[in-house]
Amino acid sequence: MKHERISLPKGRPAPGKPCRILIDAYGVPHLYAENEQDLFFLQGFNAARDRLWQIDLWYKRGLGRLAKNFGEAFLVHDIAARKLLYRGDLDKEWAAYGPDAKAIFGAFVDGVNAFIALTRSGDQPLPAEFAHTRTEPDFWTADEAITIRFHGLMQNVEEEVARARLRADGNKACERFLGRLQPSIDDASTFTRAEADLLEAALAVYRHGVDPISFGSTAKSGASDPGGSNAWAIAGARTPSGKPILASDPHRALTMPSLRYLVGLHAPGLDLIGGGEPMQPGVSIGHNGTAAFGLTIFPADQEDFVLIEGDGVAVTTVREPIEVRGRSEPVMTTINLTPVGPILASHEKSAVALQSVWFEPGAFPYLQSLRYRKARSLAEFSAAAAHWGCPAVNLIYADEAGDIARLSTGFMPKRRQNGLVPRRLPDDARWDGVFSIAEETKVANPASGYVHTANEFNLPDKSAREKMLGFEWSESSRARRIKARLGGNETVTIADSLALQLDKTSLIAERVLAFAAKLAFADERVEGAIKRLSAWDAVLDPESREAALFEIWHVRHLKPVLVAHAAGRPFSMPRIDNEVSCDFLESLGSDKATPLIETTLGAALDELAHHDRRLGKEARWGDLHHALFAHPLSGQSERFPVVGPLRQGGSESTVFHSGFDAATFVKLTGSTFRIVIDLADLDKSFWINAPGQSGDSTSPFYDAMAPLWAKGQVVPLASSAAAVRKAAEIEIDVVSASSA
């Protein structure tokens, strides 16, 4: 085993006793300390040791300090970020996470700063990104970090603006393609084109605040997509061991480094292992030795755009300087705050404000997971879940005692109207606070022997409608496929859960092809293609020729033409829901559907033939659909290489989620982090985190997991002290300067 010793800088907070980091062959650090305060210091220190560029960029971006480091191109991001900060009472904010949260977060920040100090002194290397950009990391303060909100994965202002634009342009009928409303509800609100323009301007500001940051000749924003997620828990009565199994695979953007980081946190009374956000303390998905927990996004509507006319609301103006690299004087920005939220855009006497749970005390994303780090029972976990703020999630739970459960939770606005479209002051826009639905949504120990979630609508219609929780949910394909695989009385093993996470069967493909198979086509080429596709198993395997044809046809030809047919002209939609497009196709009947399918499938066959010629072989789905893990600086230097391309299967409709760019088929979102936990023997659990654990491009852990992930493989997750020690290949002793 390789041994290292790091002496902490003098004059800075440090643990009272030496701490230890054990790192295995995959880059998983297990952190050991004598008490929790020292442990969370060590977690911050280790996060900076492995991910300093990533968490420093998060800090600067969240506080609106990119332009100071990277120049004027980032000024627009800084202005947007400052509008999204929490600006409420800090005492209430800290108290909202529990009595020990401020101390825990403060210790984490002290650890981050201790490592930064070592890079300033030259005792630890500064990641190459800082030299490349001629910057240095900022020292943190906990009071600043806790105000950052941009990573909260909110819903649904983008859809609100899309509806306003469709109505302003006279295309309300096309709203259906945004997604099936559950429960069904109608809203007769109308908007002018000037209002739609202003709303789109506000959305652009919002996007600058939350979209990924890239570095090029100009700053660019990529698509921001919460993606989806899967999670389930199997009761012991249906497992070989008699103890539960829990599986969780959140679907997030493909980034370098990854958005999650797996860590083990060990101190007297705490053995917490799993994945969390690298820039904050704790673990949100994993286990504590007794209980296991996973999560998916619960697509509740936690935000609204509010149209303000004239002087209908009080405005508080805040003026702030923004330092800009290359400028001798800072740029002054004006932030206008209203009782419903910050104004994002204005024109003459009209304005658009963002009303969001972000601005409530306790809404720092994922930090409420600290409350369940020591939960040893379903009752304790449920009590912690009731405090969850954002993003809204479905929490999945299982423990050694045999309990399993699902709870939907998060801050739910008390609305006077639905949140499908932007609202207007003064009457129907104000919220009357927020509330929790954790207890009333709890499903515990069902007779089926399992609980599951895949972002689908999982509430009683009446409750959802009366409480205005939200009406837009992910399509049900993934949830129905999981239910089909887990339903019945069969025994479910760890291997079964691992296989289900990789399931690439498309229920959407099955449905489209079942409809098309009933039709007769004059075009022999199309008729032959339908017969071949109908004989296919609808598995979007990367080696499948039929998968390539179906996805080309469905995504690039069929769905856009369905929308154009509904609109009466070519028409672009921000997104097209798969289940709604199926509904519409089936509603056309054979007379209208047959020529539409002939035209679109014929075009897809031509496109597939083009790919054959380009590749010099018959194209398979993995030839077209691939994953790339790009570092923010990949376009500037070979020191930060893109990892990939890696052949991929699946789609947004498969359990193995693969959200991709319809123009290029490049994968944008997916289950880069997967974990399956065996409550009978935690050392028999498995996980993967692509492309790797480290953010350091010189580290062997930078991209080591990418090829394993691309093949659908996982690695063992050591949990017990003996297993961790056996797996360890690097030991780092972290000691204070006084004991060095």
Order of alpha helices (4+ residues) and beta strands (2+ residues): beta-beta-beta-alpha-alpha-alpha-alpha-alpha-alpha-alpha-alpha-alpha-beta-beta-beta-beta-beta-beta-beta-beta-beta-beta-beta-beta-beta-beta-alpha-beta-beta-beta-beta-beta-beta-beta-alpha-alpha-alpha-alpha-alpha-alpha-alpha-alpha-alpha-alpha-beta-beta-beta-beta-beta-beta-alpha-beta-alpha-beta
